[in-house]
Amino acid sequence: KAGVTQTPRYLIKTRGQQVTLSCSPISGHRSVSWYQQTPGQGLQFLFEYFSETQRNKGNFPGRFSGRQFSNSRSEMNVSTLELGDSALYLCASTYHSGSLNEQFFGPGTRLTVL
Amino acid sequence: AQSVTQLDSHVSVSEGTPVLLRCNYSSSYSPSLFWYVQHPNKGLQLLLKYTSAATLVKGINGFEAEFKKSETSFHLTKPSAHMSDAAEYFCVVSDLNRDDKIIFGKGTRLHILP
């Protein structure tokens, strides 16, 4: 079974631009979560999508948005980029069973904002 | 509300000595608990998980964790550290039968001294 894939792996943008990151979950997983990881703030939850609906949302400004498609693939968009948006963005697909919610992480997209 | 606290942001041990990474959680219900490891420039990898079965959980690479409900702890241990264990470790809590939120601790960076 293929793991979680994220594209692109590395990205360089300038302030004010926008960016779209993509995540393909493990086949059969219907939930995709996004996290931002920075040295100062650690891992912070952005949002979670389940069956094309946003189910949970972290404490990020509206510049951060996402969506999920019918095949469970998800995209995350950041508009009007700021220097502080430079981070590793991790996507995780979740396997839900009666007694376990286990996340499988992708390798991440490293975004650098200049 | 659930939360997770990793008590040490950095831990240094000598190669061949025991490792202890501490984690305390807060949860209103029966939690699922996980430990993840992240090596430099790599994604997150699941080390082990607790899901209300045996309280002593064995994971990969010789790591173990013990669920202690009375102490609300889920500390990660390894009898003998190896240089390859140098990484960041995250304790994670997820509540069953709730809104499926998954909460990450801030991480503990493990340094292995030669």
Interface residues (C-beta under 8 A of the other chain):
Chain A: S31 S33 Y35 G42 L43 F45 E48 R55 N56 L90 A92 T94 H96 S99 L100 N101 E102 Q103 F104 F105 G106 P107 G108
Chain B: S32 F34 Y36 K42 G43 L44 Q45 L46 K49 T51 S52 F90 V92 S94 L96 D99 D100 K101 I102 I103 F104 K106 G107
